[in-house]
Amino acid sequence: MFPLSLKIFMNRKKAFFMAARIYYYSIYAEKIRQYVEMRRKLGYKYTTNEQYLRSLDRFATLKGETSIGFTKAFADEWGIKRPNETETNRGTRISILSYFSSFLRDIGIDSYIPKIPPYQKPKFIPCIFSNLQMDRIFKASDGLRSGRNASMNTCIMAIPAIIRVLYGTGIRIGEVLNLKISDLIMEHRCIKIRDVKSKKERIIPISDSLWNVVQTYIGYRNSLPEDNLYSEYLFIKPDGRRCTDEGIRRWFRKCVQTAKINEDIPGVIPRVHDLRHSFAVNSLAGMVADSIDLYVALPILSNYLGHQNINSTEHYVRLTTNMFPDLRKALDRACIDIFPKFINYE
């Protein structure tokens, strides 16, 4: 089962995302509008990709296209690397044409589908923690409260709650550091997240168990001397100052070492950000196991994680098939329409 916080989010998510109106002028204008509308009805924001479609529309206009249906010559010219363009952006442009061309074929229009450049595997492979490994990490973090660690300039008191929040919500370390007491929405058991990348805000629900963890931490927080409770931030040191990125990473490494995670995965150095990766992969695996339609679930997970486009979230599909090979067939079935059917490229 994937985290209850994401289930709550899926049940409550009712907003329909619409970007500013974009106009198209080529022979493909009406079909592009139909395609974008279809993607949005499926729950995708489809804002960044729509900009690529607008560029494709301009390109078709400049080339004087008079009939619908892409040719190989058109696709080849569209795929030429532009000055100062990265291979990643070029690959995205080609994939946009491939997806749209696949849509045209699905509605009965003959159209050439260019082959997308090979997916570049990331050099870094994240560590995906199992439930048993996380139990050991939680136990290790709880043990940090004892012993000689009594400095007023340490975030040790907050570490057990911080690790659980990072793993239970998948939020980024910068986002957890920016949490304020006022960001806790008591009546709905939600938290307001300030996205460290987009500078936007989003509200996510959390499970009852995680909410209780936060409330228990607040009890410890409130037991500090009154003069040290001046900070508006949720996670603070005993002296009242906000916890730091460096402090969280240092204590997390200590927890990983105590839990002997390195013995499970020799040569891999787990990072705090791997808690976010673990949340996403385990959530996705849980959705597949629960037979949830990924056409709907992926956009919801994307919004929960604060991704700006679905491509970032689709990366976890590949990670999930690597971590859970038994789910590969189920993922293939669930994603049959998420990834286009390239059957006519050379």
C-alpha positions in Angstrom: 0.0 0.0 0.0 1.3 3.4 -0.8 1.4 6.2 1.9 -2.0 7.2 3.2 -1.2 10.9 2.7 -1.1 10.4 -1.0 -4.4 8.5 -0.9 -6.0 11.4 0.9 -4.5 13.8 -1.7 -6.0 11.7 -4.5 -9.4 11.7 -2.9 -9.4 15.4 -2.3 -7.8 16.6 -5.5 -10.6 18.3 -7.6 -8.8 21.3 -9.1 -8.6 21.3 -12.9 -5.5 22.9 -14.2 -5.8 25.4 -17.1 -2.9 27.5 -18.4 -3.3 30.8 -20.2 -4.9 30.6 -23.6 -2.4 29.9 -26.3 -3.4 30.4 -29.9 -2.3 28.3 -32.9 -2.3 29.3 -36.5 -1.1 26.3 -38.6 -3.1 23.6 -40.4 -2.7 21.6 -37.1 -4.3 24.3 -34.9 -7.6 22.5 -34.2 -5.9 19.1 -33.7 -3.4 20.6 -31.3 -6.2 22.1 -29.3 -8.0 18.7 -29.2 -4.8 17.0 -28.1 -4.1 19.5 -25.3 -7.7 19.3 -24.1 -7.5 15.5 -24.0 -4.3 15.6 -22.0 -5.8 18.1 -19.5 -8.9 16.0 -19.1 -6.7 13.2 -18.1 -5.3 15.4 -15.3 -2.1 16.7 -16.8 -1.2 20.4 -16.4 0.4 20.3 -19.8 1.8 23.8 -19.7 5.5 23.4 -20.6 4.7 20.8 -23.3 2.1 23.2 -24.7 4.8 25.7 -25.3 6.7 23.1 -27.4 3.5 22.5 -29.3 3.2 26.2 -30.0 6.7 26.1 -31.3 5.8 23.1 -33.5 2.8 25.1 -34.8 5.0 28.0 -35.8 7.4 25.7 -37.5 4.6 24.1 -39.5 3.4 27.6 -40.5 6.9 28.6 -41.6 7.2 25.5 -43.7 3.9 26.2 -45.4 2.2 22.9 -44.4 -1.1 22.6 -46.2 -2.3 19.1 -45.2 -2.5 17.3 -41.8 -0.1 14.5 -41.3 3.7 14.8 -40.7 6.2 13.5 -43.2 9.6 12.0 -42.5 11.2 15.0 -44.1 9.3 17.4 -41.8 10.2 15.3 -38.7 13.8 15.1 -39.7 14.0 18.9 -40.1 12.2 19.5 -36.8 14.7 17.2 -35.1 17.8 19.0 -36.2 19.8 20.2 -33.2 19.5 24.0 -32.8 22.4 26.3 -31.8 23.2 26.1 -28.1 20.4 23.5 -27.6 21.1 20.7 -25.2 20.5 17.1 -26.2 17.8 16.9 -23.5 15.8 19.8 -25.0 16.2 18.4 -28.5 15.0 15.0 -27.2 12.0 16.7 -25.6 11.1 18.5 -28.9 11.3 15.3 -30.8 9.2 13.4 -28.2 6.5 16.1 -28.4 6.2 15.6 -32.1 6.2 11.8 -31.6 3.4 12.0 -29.0 1.3 14.3 -31.1 1.9 12.3 -34.2 0.8 9.2 -32.4 -2.4 11.0 -31.4 -3.1 11.9 -35.0 -2.7 8.2 -36.0 -5.0 7.2 -33.3 -7.8 9.4 -34.8 -7.2 8.0 -38.2 -4.7 10.5 -39.8 -1.6 9.0 -41.4 1.4 10.7 -39.8 5.1 9.8 -39.5 6.3 9.1 -35.9 10.0 10.0 -35.4 12.1 7.9 -33.1 12.9 9.5 -29.8 16.6 9.6 -29.0 17.7 6.9 -26.6 16.9 7.7 -23.0 20.1 8.8 -21.2 20.3 6.8 -18.0 21.3 9.1 -15.1 24.8 8.6 -13.8 23.5 8.7 -10.3 21.2 5.9 -9.1 19.2 6.8 -6.1 18.8 4.6 -3.0 15.2 3.4 -2.6 14.7 2.4 1.0 12.5 -0.6 1.8 10.0 -0.6 4.7 12.3 -2.6 6.8 15.2 -0.3 6.2 13.1 2.7 7.1 12.1 1.1 10.3 15.8 0.7 11.2 16.4 4.4 10.3 13.4 5.5 12.4 14.7 3.5 15.3 18.2 5.0 14.9 16.8 8.5 14.8 14.8 7.9 17.9 18.0 6.8 19.6 19.7 10.1 18.9 17.7 11.6 21.8 19.7 9.8 24.4 23.4 10.0 25.3 25.6 13.1 25.5 23.9 15.0 22.6 22.6 17.9 24.7 24.0 20.9 22.8 21.6 23.8 22.3 23.0 24.3 18.8 21.8 21.0 17.3 18.7 19.9 15.5 18.8 16.5 17.1 15.5 17.0 18.9 13.7 17.5 15.5 15.5 14.8 13.5 13.0 11.9 14.3 10.1 14.0 13.1 11.9 15.5 10.1 12.9 12.1 8.8 9.4 10.8 9.1 7.9 13.9 7.4 10.4 13.7 4.5 9.7 10.0 4.0 5.9 10.3 4.6 5.3 13.2 2.2 8.2 13.1 -0.3 8.8 16.9 0.1 12.3 18.3 -0.4 14.7 19.2 2.5 14.4 22.9 1.7 10.6 22.6 1.9 10.7 20.9 5.3 13.1 23.6 6.6 10.7 26.3 5.4 7.7 24.8 7.2 6.2 27.2 9.7 3.8 26.6 12.6 1.2 28.6 10.7 1.6 26.1 7.8 -0.2 23.4 9.8 -3.9 23.4 8.8 -5.3 21.8 11.9 -8.9 21.3 10.8 -8.0 19.4 7.7 -4.7 17.8 8.8 -2.9 19.4 5.9 0.4 21.3 5.5 1.2 24.2 3.3 4.4 23.7 1.3 6.5 26.5 -0.2 8.0 25.0 -3.3 11.7 25.7 -3.3 12.0 25.4 -7.1 8.9 27.1 -8.5 8.5 29.5 -5.6 4.8 28.5 -5.5 2.7 27.0 -2.7 0.8 23.8 -2.6 -1.3 22.2 0.2 -1.0 18.5 0.8 -2.9 16.3 3.3 -0.9 13.9 5.6 -1.9 10.6 7.3 -3.2 10.5 10.8 0.0 8.7 12.0 2.3 11.4 10.5 0.1 14.1 11.9 0.5 12.6 15.4 4.3 12.5 14.9 4.2 16.3 14.1 2.0 16.9 17.2 4.3 14.9 19.4 7.2 16.9 18.2 5.4 20.2 18.8 4.9 18.9 22.4 8.7 18.6 22.8 9.1 22.0 21.1 6.7 23.7 23.5 8.7 22.3 26.4 11.7 24.5 25.5 12.3 27.6 27.6 9.8 30.3 26.6 12.6 32.6 25.5 13.6 30.1 22.9 10.2 29.8 21.2 10.4 33.0 19.3 10.9 31.3 15.9 8.0 31.0 13.5 9.5 27.9 11.9 8.3 24.5 12.9 11.6 22.6 13.2 14.0 24.4 15.4 17.1 23.8 17.6 16.8 24.0 21.4 18.2 27.6 21.3 15.2 28.6 19.1 17.0 28.9 15.8 15.8 27.1 12.7 17.3 23.7 11.8 19.8 23.8 9.0 20.3 21.8 5.9 23.8 20.8 7.0 22.6 19.6 10.4 19.8 17.4 8.9 22.2 15.8 6.5 24.8 15.2 9.1 22.4 13.5 11.5 20.7 11.5 8.7 24.1 10.1 7.8 24.5 9.1 11.5 21.2 7.4 11.4 22.0 5.5 8.2 25.3 4.4 9.7 23.7 3.2 12.9 21.0 1.4 11.0 23.8 -0.3 8.9 22.0 0.5 5.6 25.4 0.5 3.9 25.8 -3.2 4.6 22.6 -3.8 2.6 23.8 -1.8 -0.4 27.7 -1.8 -0.5 29.2 1.1 -2.4 26.1 3.3 -2.2 26.0 6.4 0.0 22.3 7.1 0.9 21.3 10.8 0.9 18.5 12.7 2.5 17.0 13.3 -0.9 16.6 9.5 -1.3 13.7 9.7 1.1 11.8 11.7 -1.6 12.8 9.1 -4.2 11.7 6.3 -1.9 8.3 8.0 -1.3 7.7 8.4 -5.0 8.8 4.9 -6.1 7.0 3.1 -3.2 3.8 5.2 -3.9 3.9 4.3 -7.6 4.4 0.6 -6.8 1.5 0.7 -4.4 -0.7 2.3 -7.0 0.1 -0.4 -9.5 -0.5 -3.1 -6.9 -3.9 -1.5 -6.1 -4.8 -1.5 -9.8 -5.1 2.3 -9.9 -5.1 3.7 -13.4 -1.7 5.5 -13.8 -3.3 7.7 -16.4 -4.9 9.4 -13.5 -2.4 8.6 -10.7 0.7 10.0 -12.3 -0.5 13.6 -12.6 -1.8 13.4 -9.0 1.6 12.2 -7.8 3.3 14.9 -9.9 1.2 17.6 -8.2 1.8 16.1 -4.8 5.5 16.1 -5.3 5.5 19.7 -6.7 6.8 18.7 -10.1 6.4 21.3 -12.8 5.7 18.7 -15.6 4.8 15.1 -15.8 8.2 14.1 -17.4 9.9 14.4 -14.0 7.3 12.0 -12.5 7.5 9.6 -15.3 11.2 9.0 -14.4 9.9 7.1 -11.4 8.1 4.6 -13.7 11.5 3.4 -14.8 12.9 3.4 -11.3 9.9 1.4 -10.1 10.3 -1.3 -12.8 13.9 -1.7 -11.7 13.1 -1.8 -8.0 10.0 -4.0 -8.3 10.5 -6.4 -11.3 7.4 -8.3 -10.4 5.3 -5.2 -11.2 6.9 -4.7 -14.6 4.0 -6.4 -16.5 1.4 -4.5 -14.5 3.2 -1.2 -15.2 3.4 -2.0 -18.9 -0.3 -2.5 -18.9 -1.0 0.6 -16.9 1.3 2.8 -19.0 0.2 1.5 -22.4 -1.3 4.8 -23.3 0.9 7.1 -21.2 3.9 6.3 -23.4 3.1 6.4 -27.2 3.1 3.3 -29.4 6.0 3.9 -31.7 5.3 1.4 -34.4 6.1 3.1 -37.7 9.5 4.8 -37.3 12.5 3.5 -39.0 
